[in-house]
């Protein structure tokens, strides 16, 4: 045992030569330890960061409007209804009227009025502040038919309507549309992004998902909507975008489309620290001479194991610590960890 310890000390007292520089192995050991300390601290701070969610919309039978628009020629037919705990929506268009069936909530543009009520949380998104908007939705594509071989269109999607803070929302709005299924022209389309100005000069950013729905398939999507919204904001040069209306719909041009919606929840996620972990952390590194370092830190493995025990204690014991005291722990090598409450 003594021979082993002596050999270990001799190894730790050696120098490492890099080019024209000679670096004591002890110094490298201490620097590595400091790096582990900082890494452990950063990792712990990240792990105590949690998400706080605020609801934007959870679809129920009592908080949205059901609606059918017969299209520009007023001859499309469809239905939007709650049946056996789910929403069944279908639209049929034979003449090229662009019919639409949907559920919606919020303030619509162009003086079209309010659907059911305003959104509970009309969030704002900009390049300065872009929190995560999470969409959790489960649906099924029941059926679709194209009535022409080259010029039919059917899709099912969710659309977010925004006030772009450039012109009056009732004059011009901006839309972020995410399509779960799209048939356009003569084929199913997916994994595409389109930006265009539509009727009344509304700016539309339309995204066809790569993982689109298949006929008869029930699928759940969990999507961070913020990147799609930011693409729209940046494409149209908006200073900021305020959410005013949300709708889930199917539309058809010389075609038929039907789907079922089982559940849909949209929340705003914000990172906030847990109040019970509101502490400042400090690592105090005393200036150690070679002799002190040799006597206090006989080997790196000892320091590393001590650090692991310290981090384990902090992880396991924080919830039981009063918020009115400071705490410190000393490692044998002279390093001190100080924890102070900040609230």
N, C-alpha and C positions, 0 to 999 in steps of 0.2 A: 504493500500500500504506500509506504513512504517513498519507495523508489518511483512508483507511478506518479505521485504528487510532484516529486523533484523533477522528473522528466517533463511533466506538464508545465511547471514553472519555467523550465529552461526554454520550452517551445514558445511560451508567451513572451519571454524576454528577447526573443530574436527580432532582427530588423528585416524589412523587405526592401529590396532595391528595385526601383523603377527608373530606368534610364540613369540619369545623373543624380537622382534623388534617392535618399535613404529615409524610409518611413518606419518608425517603431511599430511593431505589431500591436503593442498596447494601445497606441493612439487609434489604430484602425478599429480595434475592438470597441473602444469608447464611442467612436463615431458611429459604428454600426448600431450600438445600443441606443444612442440618441435618435437615430433614424427609426428604429423600432418603436421607441416611445412616441415620436410624432405620428407615425403611422397608426399606432393603436389609438391615439387620441382622436385623430381625424375619423377613423373607422367608427369609434364609439359615438362621436357627435352625429355622424350620418345615421347610425342605427337608432338614435333616440328621436330622429326627425320622423314625424308621422303625418299622414294625410288627414286633413279635416275636410269633410264634404258638405256642400250646400246643394239642396235639391233645386233643379231647374224645372223638371217636369217628370212626373210618373203617370203614365197613361192609365186611367180608369174609365169606367162607363159613365162616371158622373162629373168629369172635369175637362171634357173636350167636346167639340162640335163635330157632328157627322154631316157630310155634305157631298152632293153630286153636282157637277157642272156639265151641262149638255153640250158644251163646245161652241165654236163660232157659228155653226149652222143650226144650233139648238136641236139636234136630232140624236145625239149620243144618249145611251141609257146606262144606268149603273145603280149600285147600291153600296151603302156603308152602314154597317149595323153591328151591334154586340150580340153574339150568339154563343151560349154555353161557355161564358167566361173568356171568349176571344173575340177579336174584331175580324169580320169578314168584309172584304172590300173588292168590288169588281166593276169594270167598265167595258162597254162594248161600243165600238164606233165602226160604221160601215161606209160612211160617205167622205171621210177626211175632215171631220169636224174638230178633232183633238178634244175628246171628252176626258173628264177627270172625276175621280171619286176619292174621298180623303176623310181623315180626321185632323182637326187642327185646334190650336190654342194660341191666343195672343192678339195683338194689334196688327191688322193687315194694312198694307199700303194702299194708295190710290182711292182713299175714302171708301174702302170696301168694308170698313167697320171692324168690330172686335169679335173674335170667335171665342165663345164661352166667357172668357175673362182675360185680363192681362196676365202675362207670365209672372209667377211669384218672384222670379229672380231675373231681371233684364240685365244680364252681365255686359260689361264692356271689355273689348279686346283690342290691343294695339301692339306695336313693336316694343313699347315700353313695358306693358303688362299683358302677358299672355298665359294665364293659368290654364291648367288642363281641364278640358271639358270631356267627360267620359260618357259615351253612349253604350248602353247595355240593352240589346234588343234581340228578340227571338221571333222568327216568322217562318212562313212556309209559302212557297210558290205553288199554288194549286193548279193553275192552267194558263196557257196563253195560245193564241191563234193569230197568224198573219193572214190577212185576206188578199194580199198581193204577193207576187214573188220577188218584187224589187223595191217596193215603196210602202212598207208598213213600219210602224213604230209602236212599241209597247215598253213600258218600264215601271218599276216600283222603287220608291225612293223615300228618303227623309230630306226635308228642306228646311234650312235655318234662314229666316229673313232678318236683315240687319238695316239699321239706320246708319248710313255711311258718313254722316256729319259733314257732307259737302253741299247737298241740296236738301230741301224738305223731304222727309220720309214719305209723305203722301204723294209727292211728285215722282221720286225715284228711290228705289230700294236696291239692296245688294243681297244676293242669295248664294248660300253654300249648299249645294245639292249632292248627296251621296246616294248613288244608285246601287241597289242590291241585285237588280236584274235589269238588263237592257237588251232590247231587240231593235235594231235600226237598219232600215234599208232592206237587206235580204239575209241578215244573219244576226246571231247573238254577238253582242259587243261587250268587251271587258277590258280592264286595266288601261283606261284612257282618262285624260283630263281635257276639258274644253272650257274656253272662256268666250262669252259672247254677250252682246247687248240684244235684249229681246223687246217685245212689244212694250211701249212706254219708256224705252231706254233703261230698263232695269239691267243691272250688271249681274250675270249669272256665272258662277264657277261650278262646273258640273264634273263630278268624279265617278267614273264607273269602276267599281271594285274589281280587282283581279280574281278574288275568291267569290265569284258571283253565285247566286242561287241556281240550283238545278230543279227541274220540274218534280214536284212531289216531295222535295227535301225540306226538312225542318232544320233550321240552322240558327245558332246563337252567335251574334257578333258583339265583341267588346272592342270598341274603337275609341282612340284618343282623337277627338274631332278637331282639336286646336290646330294641328298642322294644315288641315284642309281650309280652316277659316283664315289662317295666316296667309296661305297662298292667294286667297281671294283679296284680302286686305292689301297685300303687296302688289298684286296684279293691277288693281284699280286705283292704287295710290291713296288709300283712305287714311286719314289721320287716326281714326279709331272707328270701331264698329260696335254698335249697341244692338243686342239681340232683342227683337220685338215679337217674333211669331215663329212657331214651329208647326210643320204639318207632315204627315205620313200619308202617302198617296200612291195611286196607280193611274196612269194615263195611257190613252191609246189613240193612234191615228191609223184608220183602216185595219183595225185589229181588236183583239179581246185579251184582257189580262185579269187574273183573279189571284188574290193572296189572303192569307190569314196572319194576323198579328196576335201573338200570345202574351207578350209583355214588352214593355219599353220603359226604361228609366234613364234620365239624363241628369248628371250631377256635375257640379263644379268642384274640382279637387284643389286644395291649397295646402302647401306644406307649412306645418306649424309645429313648434317644439312642445312636447308634453310639459305641462306645468310642474309636475312632480319631479322633473329632471332639469329644472331651471338652475343650473349651477355653472360657474366658470371653472375651468380646469387649468392648472399651471404645472409645468415641470421645472423645478429649480435645479440647475446644473452647477454645483460649486466648482471652483477652479481647483483641480487636484494636481499635486506634484506627482512625479513618476513613482516616488516612494509611497505616497498615500494611495495611489491607484493600485500599486502592487499589493499593498496590505489590505485594502478594502475590497478590491475586486479580483480575487485570485484567479477566476476564470470566467469566460463569457457565458458559459452554460448556466452558471449560478445566477448571473444577472438576468438572463432571459427567463429562467424559471421563476425568479422573484417577480418579474414584471407580469408574467402570466397569472400568478397568484393574485397580484394586486388588481389587475383588470377583472379577474373573476369576482373578486370581492366587491368591486364597484358595481358590476353588472347585477350581482345577486342581492346586494344590500341597499341599493339606492332608494327603493320605494319605502324602506323603513326608517330612513334618515330624516330627522326633523329639518325643516327648511330654515331654521333660525341659527344654525351653527356652521362653523367652518371645520373642515377635516383635513388632516394631512397624514401622509404615510412616508416613512423614511426607508430607503433601501440601504443595504449595508455599504454600498459603494459611495454613499454620500448624496445620491440623487433624492430629492424630496418631491412628492406630489401633493399639491395643495388644492383643495376643492372648497369653493366659496359660493354660498347662495346668492342669487341676484334678484330674487323676488320672494 
